[in-house]
Amino acid sequence: MMRFLAMGVLSLSAVASAFAGSPELRSGQYEGLKLAVTPQHQVEGYYAEAMGEGVTRGCTFYLQGKPDALTTWQDETYPGSVAPSSDGVTLTVEQGRQHPGCLNVLMPEIATGLDLTQTASKPWIGLVKVSADKAYLLKNPSAKATKRPYIVKDDVVGVLAFKDGWAQVEFINAEDRSFTGWISQDQYSRLSAPKS
């Protein structure tokens, strides 16, 4: 009898450790995908990929919602999902190559599950799109904008915190350098999927 109890306890602990080790979605950079997990356990994302030198072709789209029921959009909306994998995420958008510019850039696997490796872990709680022509990254909300790095219209940046009409954001440039600072709510817009 004791041997069966011991076997049962060992089996339960093996199952529990298997579940404890299962991956969960985390904010970060996954190759061409910026992904933020919000405090409400929703996701916000921005996919951007370019191909070619000199004259480049590009594919960009946004995503938002519950991980298993996302809305993706650029001009049109298409359903999708994102799931954690052992070294990143799997992004699935059956009609993903129909987003503008994506047919010649995005891998066909997007329809059945495109595996993206995590390249950087980030504490982002959301993503915002810069709406001002130029937004200086201030050290704090009341700081002056002198000689500070700035971001420009249409940049999509990770949000570290929201406070009193301001967002503390992180911008990663083409050389993978990170810049953080505060921008005011009149300089950005929240990602918002169009109503279908």
C-alpha positions in Angstrom: 0.0 0.0 0.0 2.8 2.5 0.9 4.5 1.7 -2.4 1.3 2.7 -4.3 1.0 5.9 -2.3 4.7 6.8 -3.0 4.2 6.1 -6.7 1.0 8.3 -6.7 2.9 11.2 -5.0 5.8 10.8 -7.5 3.3 10.8 -10.4 1.5 13.9 -9.1 4.8 15.8 -8.6 5.9 14.9 -12.1 2.7 16.3 -13.5 2.9 19.4 -11.4 6.5 20.1 -12.5 5.5 19.6 -16.1 2.8 22.2 -15.8 5.0 24.6 -13.8 7.5 24.4 -16.7 5.0 25.1 -19.4 5.8 28.4 -21.1 3.6 31.5 -20.8 3.4 34.6 -23.0 5.8 37.3 -22.0 6.4 40.8 -23.3 9.4 41.3 -25.5 10.9 41.3 -29.0 10.3 38.2 -31.1 12.3 38.7 -34.3 10.1 41.1 -36.2 7.3 41.1 -33.6 7.0 43.5 -30.7 4.7 41.9 -28.2 3.2 43.4 -24.9 1.2 41.4 -22.4 -1.1 43.9 -20.7 -2.1 43.8 -17.0 -5.5 42.5 -18.1 -3.7 39.5 -19.8 -4.5 40.7 -23.3 -1.8 41.2 -25.9 -0.8 44.1 -28.1 1.6 43.6 -30.9 3.3 45.1 -33.9 4.9 43.0 -36.7 7.4 44.6 -39.1 9.6 43.0 -41.6 11.5 44.4 -44.6 13.2 42.6 -47.4 15.7 43.7 -50.0 18.4 46.4 -50.1 18.0 49.8 -51.6 14.5 49.4 -52.7 12.8 47.4 -49.9 9.5 45.7 -49.6 7.9 45.8 -46.2 5.2 44.1 -44.3 3.6 45.6 -41.1 0.5 45.0 -39.2 -0.9 45.4 -35.6 -2.5 42.8 -33.4 -4.6 43.0 -30.3 -6.9 40.9 -28.1 -6.9 37.7 -26.2 -4.0 35.5 -27.2 -6.3 32.8 -28.8 -8.6 35.3 -30.4 -6.6 38.2 -31.8 -7.6 40.8 -34.3 -4.8 41.7 -36.7 -5.0 44.8 -39.0 -3.4 47.2 -41.3 -6.1 48.1 -43.9 -8.3 45.1 -43.3 -8.8 43.0 -40.2 -8.0 39.3 -40.0 -8.3 36.9 -37.1 -5.2 35.3 -35.5 -3.6 33.9 -32.4 -0.3 33.9 -30.6 0.9 31.1 -28.3 4.1 30.6 -26.3 6.7 28.2 -27.5 9.8 26.8 -25.9 12.0 29.6 -27.2 9.6 32.3 -28.3 6.1 32.4 -29.7 4.0 31.0 -32.5 2.0 33.6 -34.5 -0.8 32.3 -36.6 -2.8 34.5 -39.0 -4.4 32.4 -41.7 -4.8 35.4 -44.0 -1.7 37.2 -42.8 -0.1 37.5 -46.2 -3.1 39.5 -47.3 -2.0 42.5 -45.2 -0.5 45.2 -47.5 3.0 44.3 -48.7 3.1 40.9 -46.8 2.6 38.5 -49.7 6.2 38.8 -50.9 7.8 39.2 -47.5 5.9 37.1 -44.9 6.6 33.4 -44.8 3.7 31.1 -45.9 3.9 29.5 -42.4 2.0 32.5 -41.0 -1.2 30.7 -42.1 -0.5 27.6 -39.9 1.9 28.9 -37.3 5.1 31.0 -37.7 7.7 30.3 -35.0 9.4 33.5 -33.8 12.4 33.3 -31.4 12.6 35.7 -28.5 15.4 38.2 -29.1 14.8 40.4 -26.0 12.6 40.1 -22.9 10.9 43.4 -22.0 8.6 44.6 -19.1 6.2 46.2 -21.5 2.5 46.6 -20.4 1.3 47.8 -23.7 2.3 49.4 -27.0 1.6 52.9 -28.3 2.0 54.6 -31.7 3.6 58.0 -31.9 1.2 60.6 -33.3 3.3 63.7 -32.9 5.9 64.6 -35.6 8.6 64.5 -33.0 8.3 63.4 -29.3 11.2 63.9 -27.0 11.9 61.2 -24.4 11.9 63.2 -21.2 13.6 62.0 -18.0 10.4 62.7 -16.1 7.0 64.3 -17.1 8.0 67.8 -16.1 11.5 67.8 -17.6 12.7 70.1 -20.4 13.2 68.6 -23.9 16.8 69.9 -24.4 19.2 67.6 -26.0 17.1 64.5 -25.4 16.6 61.5 -27.8 13.3 61.6 -29.6 10.9 59.4 -31.5 8.9 60.3 -34.6 5.4 59.9 -36.0 4.3 56.3 -36.6 7.0 54.7 -34.4 5.6 51.9 -32.3 7.1 51.8 -28.8 6.8 49.6 -25.7 5.1 51.1 -22.6 6.8 50.7 -19.2 4.3 52.7 -17.2 1.3 55.1 -17.6 1.0 58.0 -15.1 -1.2 61.1 -15.0 -1.6 61.4 -18.8 2.0 60.4 -19.6 3.5 57.2 -20.8 7.0 56.0 -20.0 8.1 54.3 -23.2 11.0 52.3 -24.6 12.2 52.8 -28.2 14.7 50.3 -29.8 16.5 51.6 -32.8 17.8 49.7 -35.9 21.1 49.0 -34.0 19.2 47.4 -31.1 20.0 50.4 -28.8 17.3 51.1 -26.2 16.1 54.6 -25.3 13.5 55.3 -22.6 11.6 58.4 -21.5 8.2 60.0 -20.9 5.9 61.3 -23.6 2.6 63.0 -23.1 -0.8 61.6 -24.1 -1.2 64.2 -26.9 1.9 62.7 -28.5 0.7 59.1 -28.9 -2.3 56.9 -29.5 -3.1 53.5 -28.0 -3.4 50.6 -30.4 -7.0 50.0 -31.1 -8.3 47.4 -33.5 -10.9 48.7 -35.9 -14.5 47.6 -35.3 -15.3 45.0 -38.0 
